Amino acid sequence: MGRELAKAYPTARAVFAEVDDALGQPLSALMWEGPEDQLTLTENAQPALMAVSLAALRTLGDEKGLVLEQRVAYVAGHSLGEYSALAAAGSLSLADTARLLKTRGRAMQAAVPVGQGAMAALLGAELAEAQALAEAASDGEVCAVANDNAPGQVVISGTRAAIKRAVALAPKFGARRAVLLPVSAPFHCALMQPAAAIMAEALGQVRIAAPAVPLIANVLASAIGDPEAIRTSLIEQVTGKVRWRESMLYLRDQGVDTLYEVGAGRVLTGLARRFDGFEARSIGTPEELETAAAAL
């Protein structure tokens, strides 16, 4: 992940080196050499994913002449990607972003003992149906919508027992299929409150600048640019719902018609194709970067 970018571009190599220095660990070596079970620990995976995004984006800027505020109307990121978006827009420094994501990953993992929480994807269900299902399955335990990703794709989070009840009940609430997700903790629900408290302290110690272009905040599904509003939204995001579907509708209403997913993977590009009116492209490899640079 990110190795081809590092081989091809000095700017990308510099980003990975800066992240390594900020964390005091050879994260890039872990990304490229493993072991995989260490990379997939959320405290490593979160800054690693951010590093790939910023390596690609800074390469577009430094080596291809892309001026973000001249060519981009908004930035947005799904969950941890919101930190990448803020770093891209100059709201957070790269070093602070890496350290915050390390802290965030560690805090989220520690908030709930392994095996006590779970998440499940509801395929074919809409938000109202997922909310009704979560309420029906809760039985006094935490069970809530964590990600409203796209039409027909909602993720729920909570205690393992409640999520298993929800999976069993899902067909009665409009879901074509319900799938337990291979995650290490129940993200974006009330069980993450201990992690939110840790992130409130961590975010209080870093400088947040006004972004070069507005951020579409996960918990608001609308644009913000005030540094204190951004700080508050990042804290609320730990336990709050990722309103991605609404965020995409907001962007469309603002006249946005082209989306670039910058970094590893194509998950968000795939989600964008569930909406009418968007052209979505991925930038994660040197080939994709060159194509995007030519288009932009």
C-alpha positions, 0 to 999 in steps of 0.5 A, spaced: 500 500 500 503 506 497 509 502 495 509 504 488 507 511 489 514 511 493 518 508 488 515 513 483 515 520 486 520 523 491 514 527 494 510 521 496 517 518 499 517 524 503 510 524 506 512 516 508 518 519 511 515 524 515 509 520 518 514 515 520 518 520 524 512 523 527 510 516 529 517 514 531 516 508 528 517 505 521 510 505 519 512 505 511 516 498 512 510 495 516 506 497 510 510 494 505 513 488 508 508 486 514 507 483 518 500 484 515 497 482 522 500 488 525 498 493 519 491 491 520 491 493 527 487 499 527 492 504 531 497 502 525 491 502 519 488 509 520 495 513 519 497 508 514 491 509 510 492 517 511 499 517 509 497 514 502 492 519 501 497 525 502 502 521 498 498 521 492 495 528 494 502 532 495 505 529 489 499 532 485 501 538 488 508 538 488 510 535 482 504 536 477 502 543 479 495 542 482 493 547 486 487 544 491 483 551 492 483 552 485 481 546 482 477 543 488 470 545 491 470 541 497 474 535 501 470 530 505 473 523 508 469 517 511 470 516 518 478 516 519 478 519 512 476 526 515 482 527 518 486 525 511 481 531 508 483 536 513 490 534 512 489 535 505 486 542 506 491 544 510 487 544 516 491 539 520 499 538 519 501 532 516 505 530 523 499 532 527 494 528 523 498 521 523 499 522 531 492 523 532 490 517 528 495 513 532 491 515 538 484 515 535 486 508 533 488 505 540 483 509 543 477 506 539 480 499 540 481 500 547 474 502 548 470 495 548 474 489 550 475 484 544 469 480 542 464 484 546 462 489 540 460 488 533 458 491 526 454 489 520 452 491 513 445 491 511 444 491 504 438 493 501 435 497 507 434 504 507 436 509 513 429 509 516 429 501 516 435 500 519 434 505 525 427 501 526 431 494 526 436 497 531 431 499 536 428 493 535 434 489 536 437 493 542 433 490 548 436 495 552 443 494 549 447 499 544 445 498 537 445 504 532 446 506 525 454 507 524 454 509 517 449 511 512 453 510 506 449 510 500 442 508 498 441 501 500 447 500 504 447 502 511 452 499 517 449 498 524 454 497 530 453 495 538 454 490 542 455 483 539 449 480 542 445 486 539 448 486 532 447 478 532 439 479 534 439 485 528 442 480 523 437 475 525 431 480 524 434 484 518 429 481 513 423 483 516 426 490 516 427 491 508 434 488 508 436 483 502 442 481 506 445 482 513 453 481 514 457 481 520 463 485 518 470 483 520 472 489 524 476 489 531 471 494 535 464 497 534 465 504 531 461 510 531 456 508 536 455 510 544 460 504 546 466 509 543 464 514 548 471 513 552 475 514 545 471 520 544 473 523 551 481 521 549 480 524 542 477 531 546 483 531 550 488 530 544 484 535 539 485 540 544 492 540 544 493 541 536 492 547 532 486 546 527 487 552 521 481 554 517 481 549 511 483 552 504 476 549 502 470 547 506 470 540 509 463 536 509 463 534 516 461 526 517 456 528 523 453 534 519 453 532 512 454 539 510 460 544 509 464 547 515 470 551 515 471 554 522 476 551 526 473 550 533 467 547 529 471 542 526 474 540 532 467 539 535 465 535 529 471 530 530 470 529 537 462 527 535 464 523 530 467 518 534 460 516 537 456 519 531 453 516 525 457 517 518 452 521 514 455 519 508 449 518 503 447 525 506 454 528 504 454 526 497 447 529 496 449 535 499 455 535 494 450 534 488 446 540 491 452 544 491 453 543 483 459 538 484 459 533 479 466 530 479 469 526 485 476 524 486 478 518 491 485 519 493 488 514 496 488 506 497 482 502 495 476 504 491 470 503 496 468 510 496 468 510 488 464 504 488 459 508 493 459 514 489 456 510 483 450 508 487 448 516 486 445 519 480 449 525 477 457 523 479 463 521 475 467 518 480 475 516 479 480 513 484 487 516 485 491 511 488 497 508 483 502 512 479 498 510 473 491 513 476 495 519 478 498 521 471 491 520 468 488 525 474 493 530 473 492 530 465 485 531 467 485 536 472 
